[in-house]
Amino acid sequence: MVLIIFGVIYFVGLRPSANSSPANLTMWGTESPDVMDILIRAYSKIHSNVRVEYTRVSESEYSVKLLNALASGHGPDLFFVRSHELPTSLIVPAPETQFTLSQVQTLFPKVVEQDFAPGGMVYALPLYIDTLALIYNKTIFDRSGVVSPPKTWGEFENLSANLRVLDDQGRVKKAGAAIGGSSRTIGDASDILELLMLQNGTKMIDDALRGAAFSSPQGQTSFDYYVRFADPADENYTWDDSGPNSLDSFAAGNTVMLIDYASHIKDLRNKNPYLDIGVAPVPQVDIENSVSFAEYGGLAVSKQSPQVAWAWDFVIQSSTNPDLVKAYLDASGRPPALRSAIGIKVNDPNLGVFARGALIARSWYYADHPKIQNILSQAIQKVITGGTDSKTALRDAERAVTQIITGR
């Protein structure tokens, strides 16, 4: 009864002042129109006076088209934002009469507060949360007598070394795992490196958010551990960065394990429908203090919107109303972000690992995520190609990231 009463008060309190006057909202994103149409129709059952028009933009053009539209004063009321790419200068935070930081902390995993509510202001809310997990070839596991996937990095490196196959010249013929390379062959290379750093307790940025700090001993340990998987002289050698893309290699049966997101499983099945894919939690440094890494999307409201209250109502309802959340998740097939939805999915055979990963995911302040990804990838590449030593590469990367943060 207490929960029911709280729910009624909560959702009523989220709505703008009651009126039946028409409100027209425009929304841009990269999600399928079929998926968003289901979400919009579910919302219209709550507010029939609000009309939401959705425009899909290709991912490759999205950022440029959105910025140009906003610069010209003809941008949408609502638009999709990535978890590490929050354009706070372009969006209006939620009015406290509609949504507060304490509600973010109650309804979503901690990572949402870190990404979407910097400084205590709620700038966006998530529609889903995807997390890194261990994706493996079950057929090869069974044929190799591997009973269960590795839980720790120690188990992971031993298994990877046992499953790899080298040719007569000592080059990788079949990779035990896709790890150690740059983004040239491993699309999420920087995310895996950051995961290791966060698991090792690396302080990624200083307290004043004015400079990167990941070239600490913990960060250096994580960096050295990562690149050794691509070092032919190392006992853990299992990846050749001059080879094919990790997803293509896995789909072809030439890589046994990946560390990747749920969103890429569909790509793998499209590449090879006969793959028997297993999914397990990402390996940990310390199982008692498990940490995962998230990449996800949500909705924000433009500062230019003349309908801020209604726009934010759509964002709030879409991300916190159980019926709307279920409609979106069922249509998109994505892992949930709302805690109550995570509770329903934790034992799901397809999404359970990713749902549980959201609860332990951690993040840090990104001034410009694409640039930071590129900087970390270049640092990896310089080391594994012998261009520089790991300490120099990591310190150079730290300085480059600091320049992005400070704008100098």
C-alpha positions as CSV (number, residue, x, y, z in Angstrom):
1,M,0.0,0.0,0.0
2,V,2.8,2.4,0.8
3,L,4.4,1.7,-2.6
4,I,1.2,2.2,-4.4
5,I,0.5,5.5,-2.6
6,F,4.1,6.7,-3.3
7,G,3.8,5.8,-7.0
8,V,0.6,7.8,-7.4
9,I,2.1,10.8,-5.7
10,Y,5.4,10.4,-7.5
11,F,4.0,10.2,-11.1
12,V,1.4,12.9,-10.5
13,G,4.1,15.2,-9.2
14,L,6.2,14.7,-12.3
15,R,3.6,16.2,-14.7
16,P,3.4,19.8,-15.9
17,S,0.5,21.9,-14.7
18,A,-2.7,20.3,-15.9
19,N,-4.1,21.8,-19.1
20,S,-5.6,20.3,-22.3
21,S,-4.0,22.8,-24.7
22,P,-2.2,21.1,-27.6
23,A,1.6,20.7,-27.3
24,N,3.8,19.8,-30.2
25,L,7.3,18.4,-29.6
26,T,10.0,17.4,-32.0
27,M,12.6,14.7,-31.2
28,W,15.8,13.6,-32.9
29,G,17.7,10.4,-32.4
30,T,19.4,7.4,-33.9
31,E,16.9,4.8,-32.7
32,S,14.6,3.0,-35.1
33,P,11.4,4.9,-35.9
34,D,9.4,1.7,-35.3
35,V,10.7,1.5,-31.7
36,M,10.2,5.2,-31.0
37,D,6.7,5.1,-32.5
38,I,5.7,2.5,-29.9
39,L,7.1,4.7,-27.1
40,I,5.3,7.8,-28.4
41,R,2.0,5.9,-28.7
42,A,2.3,4.7,-25.2
43,Y,3.0,8.3,-24.0
44,S,0.0,9.6,-25.9
45,K,-2.3,7.4,-23.8
46,I,-1.2,9.5,-20.8
47,H,-1.3,12.8,-22.6
48,S,-3.5,12.8,-25.7
49,N,-2.9,16.6,-26.1
50,V,0.8,16.2,-26.7
51,R,2.0,15.3,-30.2
52,V,5.6,14.1,-30.6
53,E,7.2,13.9,-34.0
54,Y,10.3,11.8,-34.2
55,T,13.1,12.1,-36.8
56,R,15.8,9.4,-37.2
57,V,19.3,10.6,-38.2
58,S,22.1,8.2,-39.1
59,E,24.7,7.7,-36.4
60,S,27.5,8.9,-38.7
61,E,25.7,12.2,-39.4
62,Y,23.9,12.7,-36.1
63,S,26.2,15.0,-34.1
64,V,27.0,17.3,-37.1
65,K,23.3,17.6,-38.1
66,L,22.1,18.2,-34.6
67,L,24.7,20.9,-33.8
68,N,23.9,22.7,-37.1
69,A,20.2,22.6,-36.5
70,L,20.6,24.0,-33.0
71,A,23.0,26.6,-34.2
72,S,20.5,27.8,-36.7
73,G,17.7,27.9,-34.1
74,H,15.8,25.1,-35.8
75,G,16.8,22.2,-33.5
76,P,14.4,19.7,-31.9
77,D,12.8,20.0,-28.5
78,L,14.2,16.6,-27.5
79,F,17.2,14.7,-28.6
80,F,19.2,11.6,-27.9
81,V,22.5,11.9,-25.9
82,R,25.2,9.3,-25.3
83,S,26.3,8.6,-21.7
84,H,29.8,10.0,-22.2
85,E,28.8,12.9,-24.5
86,L,26.6,15.2,-22.5
87,P,26.4,18.6,-24.2
88,T,25.4,20.6,-21.0
89,S,25.7,23.9,-22.8
90,L,22.9,22.9,-25.2
91,I,20.4,21.4,-22.9
92,V,18.2,22.6,-20.0
93,P,18.3,20.5,-16.8
94,A,15.1,19.2,-15.3
95,P,13.2,21.7,-13.2
96,E,13.3,20.5,-9.6
97,T,9.5,20.6,-9.5
98,Q,9.6,17.8,-12.1
99,F,12.7,15.7,-11.3
100,T,15.5,15.8,-8.7
101,L,18.9,14.3,-8.1
102,S,17.5,12.2,-5.2
103,Q,15.1,10.6,-7.7
104,V,17.9,9.7,-10.0
105,Q,19.7,8.1,-7.1
106,T,16.6,6.1,-6.1
107,L,15.4,5.0,-9.5
108,F,18.7,4.3,-11.4
109,P,22.1,2.7,-10.9
110,K,24.9,5.0,-9.7
111,V,26.5,5.3,-13.1
112,V,23.5,7.4,-14.3
113,E,24.2,10.0,-11.6
114,Q,27.9,10.1,-12.7
115,D,27.1,10.6,-16.4
116,F,23.8,12.4,-16.5
117,A,23.7,14.5,-13.3
118,P,27.1,16.2,-13.0
119,G,27.1,18.8,-10.2
120,G,23.7,17.6,-9.0
121,M,21.8,18.9,-12.0
122,V,19.8,16.3,-13.9
123,Y,20.6,16.9,-17.6
124,A,19.2,13.7,-19.1
125,L,17.7,10.4,-18.2
126,P,18.5,7.0,-19.7
127,L,16.3,4.8,-21.9
128,Y,18.7,1.8,-21.4
129,I,22.1,0.9,-20.0
130,D,24.5,-1.4,-21.9
131,T,27.6,-2.8,-20.2
132,L,30.7,-4.6,-21.1
133,A,30.5,-8.4,-20.7
134,L,32.5,-11.5,-21.6
135,I,31.2,-12.9,-24.9
136,Y,32.5,-16.3,-25.7
137,N,32.2,-19.2,-28.3
138,K,30.5,-22.0,-26.4
139,T,31.3,-24.6,-29.0
140,I,35.1,-23.9,-28.6
141,F,34.7,-23.9,-24.8
142,D,33.0,-27.3,-24.9
143,R,35.5,-28.8,-27.4
144,S,38.4,-27.5,-25.2
145,G,36.9,-28.9,-22.0
146,V,36.3,-25.5,-20.5
147,V,33.5,-25.9,-18.0
148,S,32.8,-22.3,-17.1
149,P,33.9,-18.8,-18.2
150,P,36.6,-17.0,-16.2
151,K,35.6,-14.8,-13.3
152,T,38.9,-13.1,-12.6
153,W,41.5,-11.6,-14.9
154,G,44.0,-14.2,-13.7
155,E,41.6,-17.0,-14.9
156,F,41.0,-15.0,-18.1
157,E,44.7,-14.7,-19.0
158,N,45.3,-18.4,-18.3
159,L,42.4,-19.5,-20.4
160,S,43.2,-17.1,-23.2
161,A,46.8,-18.5,-23.4
162,N,45.5,-22.0,-23.4
163,L,43.0,-21.4,-26.2
164,R,45.2,-19.4,-28.5
165,V,46.8,-21.0,-31.5
166,L,50.1,-19.7,-33.0
167,D,51.5,-20.6,-36.4
168,D,55.1,-21.8,-37.1
169,Q,56.4,-18.2,-37.0
170,G,54.8,-17.5,-33.6
171,R,52.0,-15.3,-35.0
172,V,48.4,-15.5,-33.8
173,K,46.4,-18.0,-35.9
174,K,43.5,-18.2,-33.5
175,A,43.1,-15.6,-30.8
176,G,42.2,-16.7,-27.3
177,A,40.6,-13.3,-26.7
178,A,40.3,-9.9,-28.4
179,I,42.3,-7.7,-26.0
180,G,45.5,-5.7,-26.1
181,G,44.9,-4.0,-29.5
182,S,44.0,-0.5,-30.4
183,S,40.6,0.7,-31.8
184,R,41.9,-0.3,-35.3
185,T,41.0,-3.9,-34.6
186,I,39.0,-3.7,-31.3
187,G,36.3,-1.1,-31.5
188,D,35.9,-0.8,-27.7
189,A,39.6,-0.9,-26.9
190,S,39.6,2.3,-24.8
191,D,36.5,1.2,-22.9
192,I,38.2,-2.1,-21.9
193,L,41.3,-0.2,-20.8
194,E,39.2,2.2,-18.8
195,L,37.4,-0.7,-17.2
196,L,40.7,-2.2,-16.1
197,M,41.7,1.2,-14.7
198,L,38.5,1.7,-12.8
199,Q,38.6,-1.9,-11.4
200,N,42.2,-1.2,-10.1
201,G,40.9,1.9,-8.3
202,T,42.5,4.4,-10.7
203,K,41.6,8.0,-10.1
204,M,40.8,9.1,-13.7
205,I,40.5,12.8,-13.1
206,D,41.4,15.2,-10.3
207,D,38.7,16.4,-7.8
208,A,38.4,19.8,-9.4
209,L,37.7,18.2,-12.8
210,R,40.6,20.2,-14.2
211,G,43.0,17.5,-15.2
212,A,43.4,13.8,-16.0
213,A,45.1,11.7,-13.4
214,F,45.2,8.2,-14.8
215,S,49.0,7.9,-15.1
216,S,49.1,6.9,-11.5
217,P,50.7,3.6,-10.4
218,Q,47.2,2.0,-10.6
219,G,46.6,3.4,-14.0
220,Q,50.1,2.3,-15.2
221,T,49.5,-1.2,-13.9
222,S,46.3,-1.4,-15.8
223,F,47.8,0.0,-19.0
224,D,50.8,-2.4,-18.9
225,Y,48.4,-5.3,-18.2
226,Y,46.3,-4.5,-21.2
227,V,49.0,-4.1,-23.8
228,R,50.9,-7.2,-22.8
229,F,48.1,-9.3,-24.6
230,A,49.4,-7.8,-27.9
231,D,53.1,-8.3,-27.1
232,P,54.6,-11.3,-29.0
233,A,57.3,-11.6,-26.3
234,D,54.8,-11.9,-23.5
235,E,53.4,-15.2,-22.2
236,N,49.9,-13.8,-22.4
237,Y,50.3,-12.8,-26.1
238,T,47.0,-13.5,-27.9
239,W,46.2,-10.6,-30.2
240,D,47.7,-9.2,-33.4
241,D,46.6,-5.6,-34.0
242,S,47.5,-5.9,-37.7
243,G,44.8,-8.6,-38.1
244,P,41.1,-8.4,-38.8
245,N,38.4,-6.6,-36.8
246,S,37.6,-8.4,-33.6
247,L,33.9,-8.9,-34.4
248,D,34.7,-10.4,-37.8
249,S,37.3,-12.6,-36.3
250,F,34.9,-13.8,-33.6
251,A,32.2,-14.4,-36.1
252,A,34.6,-16.5,-38.2
253,G,35.5,-18.6,-35.2
254,N,39.1,-17.3,-35.1
255,T,38.7,-15.5,-31.7
256,V,37.3,-17.3,-28.7
257,M,36.5,-14.5,-26.3
258,L,35.4,-10.9,-26.6
259,I,34.8,-8.1,-24.1
260,D,31.9,-6.2,-25.6
261,Y,28.4,-4.8,-25.3
262,A,25.0,-6.4,-25.8
263,S,24.4,-4.2,-28.8
264,H,27.1,-6.1,-30.7
265,I,25.6,-9.6,-30.2
266,K,23.0,-8.9,-32.9
267,D,25.9,-7.9,-35.3
268,L,27.6,-11.2,-34.5
269,R,24.5,-13.2,-35.2
270,N,24.0,-11.4,-38.4
271,K,27.6,-12.2,-39.4
272,N,27.2,-15.9,-38.5
273,P,23.8,-17.2,-37.5
274,Y,25.3,-20.5,-36.5
275,L,27.4,-19.2,-33.7
276,D,26.7,-20.6,-30.2
277,I,27.3,-17.5,-28.1
278,G,27.8,-17.5,-24.4
279,V,27.7,-14.4,-22.2
280,A,29.2,-14.0,-18.7
281,P,30.0,-11.1,-16.4
282,V,33.2,-9.2,-17.3
283,P,36.3,-10.5,-15.5
284,Q,37.2,-8.8,-12.2
285,V,40.3,-7.7,-10.4
286,D,38.5,-8.1,-7.1
287,I,35.2,-10.0,-7.1
288,E,34.2,-8.6,-3.7
289,N,34.3,-5.1,-5.2
290,S,33.1,-5.8,-8.7
291,V,33.1,-3.0,-11.3
292,S,31.7,-2.9,-14.8
293,F,31.7,-0.2,-17.6
294,A,28.6,1.2,-19.2
295,E,27.8,2.8,-22.6
296,Y,24.2,3.9,-23.1
297,G,21.8,6.5,-24.4
298,G,19.1,8.8,-23.0
299,L,17.0,11.8,-23.8
300,A,17.7,15.5,-23.1
301,V,15.7,18.7,-23.6
302,S,17.1,21.5,-25.7
303,K,17.5,25.0,-24.3
304,Q,15.7,26.3,-27.3
305,S,12.5,24.3,-26.7
306,P,9.4,26.5,-26.0
307,Q,7.8,23.5,-24.3
308,V,10.4,22.6,-21.6
309,A,7.8,21.3,-19.1
310,W,6.1,19.0,-21.6
311,A,9.4,17.9,-23.1
312,W,10.8,17.0,-19.7
313,D,7.5,15.2,-18.9
314,F,8.1,13.0,-22.0
315,V,11.7,12.3,-20.9
316,I,10.6,11.4,-17.4
317,Q,7.7,9.3,-18.3
318,S,9.7,7.5,-21.0
319,S,12.5,6.6,-18.6
320,T,10.6,6.0,-15.3
321,N,7.0,5.0,-16.1
322,P,7.0,1.2,-15.9
323,D,4.5,0.8,-18.8
324,L,6.5,3.1,-21.1
325,V,9.8,1.6,-20.1
326,K,8.5,-1.9,-20.8
327,A,7.1,-0.8,-24.2
328,Y,10.5,0.7,-25.2
329,L,12.6,-2.3,-23.9
330,D,10.3,-4.9,-25.6
331,A,10.5,-3.0,-28.9
332,S,14.3,-2.3,-28.8
333,G,15.6,-5.5,-27.1
334,R,18.0,-3.4,-25.1
335,P,19.1,-3.9,-21.5
336,P,17.2,-1.9,-18.9
337,A,18.2,1.2,-17.0
338,L,15.4,1.6,-14.5
339,R,16.1,-0.3,-11.3
340,S,12.7,-2.0,-11.2
341,A,13.1,-3.1,-14.8
342,I,16.6,-4.4,-14.0
343,G,15.1,-6.5,-11.2
344,I,12.8,-8.1,-13.7
345,K,15.6,-8.8,-16.2
346,V,18.4,-10.0,-13.8
347,N,17.7,-13.7,-14.6
348,D,16.9,-13.2,-18.3
349,P,19.0,-15.6,-20.3
350,N,19.8,-13.0,-22.9
351,L,20.0,-9.7,-21.0
352,G,20.6,-10.8,-17.4
353,V,24.4,-10.4,-17.4
354,F,24.1,-6.8,-18.9
355,A,21.3,-5.9,-16.5
356,R,23.4,-6.9,-13.5
357,G,26.4,-5.1,-15.0
358,A,24.5,-1.8,-14.8
359,L,24.2,-2.0,-11.1
360,I,28.0,-2.1,-10.7
361,A,29.0,0.1,-13.6
362,R,31.1,3.2,-12.9
363,S,32.1,6.2,-15.0
364,W,34.1,9.4,-14.9
365,Y,33.9,12.9,-16.3
366,Y,34.3,13.0,-20.1
367,A,35.0,16.4,-21.7
368,D,35.0,14.9,-25.2
369,H,34.6,11.2,-25.3
370,P,35.4,10.5,-29.0
371,K,38.7,12.5,-28.6
372,I,39.6,10.8,-25.4
373,Q,38.9,7.4,-27.0
374,N,41.2,8.3,-29.8
375,I,44.0,9.5,-27.4
376,L,43.9,6.2,-25.5
377,S,43.8,4.1,-28.6
378,Q,46.9,6.0,-30.0
379,A,48.7,5.4,-26.7
380,I,48.0,1.7,-27.0
381,Q,49.1,1.6,-30.6
382,K,52.4,3.5,-29.9
383,V,53.4,0.9,-27.3
384,I,52.4,-2.3,-29.2
385,T,54.2,-1.0,-32.3
386,G,57.3,-0.1,-30.4
387,G,56.9,3.6,-31.0
388,T,57.5,4.4,-27.3
389,D,57.5,2.9,-23.8
390,S,54.3,2.5,-21.8
391,K,55.1,5.2,-19.2
392,T,55.7,7.8,-21.8
393,A,52.6,6.9,-23.8
394,L,50.4,7.0,-20.8
395,R,51.8,10.3,-19.5
396,D,51.4,11.8,-23.0
397,A,47.8,10.6,-23.1
398,E,47.1,12.1,-19.7
399,R,48.5,15.5,-20.8
400,A,46.4,15.3,-24.0
401,V,43.2,14.6,-22.1
402,T,44.0,17.4,-19.6
403,Q,44.2,19.8,-22.6
404,I,40.8,18.7,-23.7
405,I,39.3,19.2,-20.2
406,T,40.8,22.6,-19.7
407,G,40.2,23.7,-23.3
408,R,43.9,24.6,-23.8
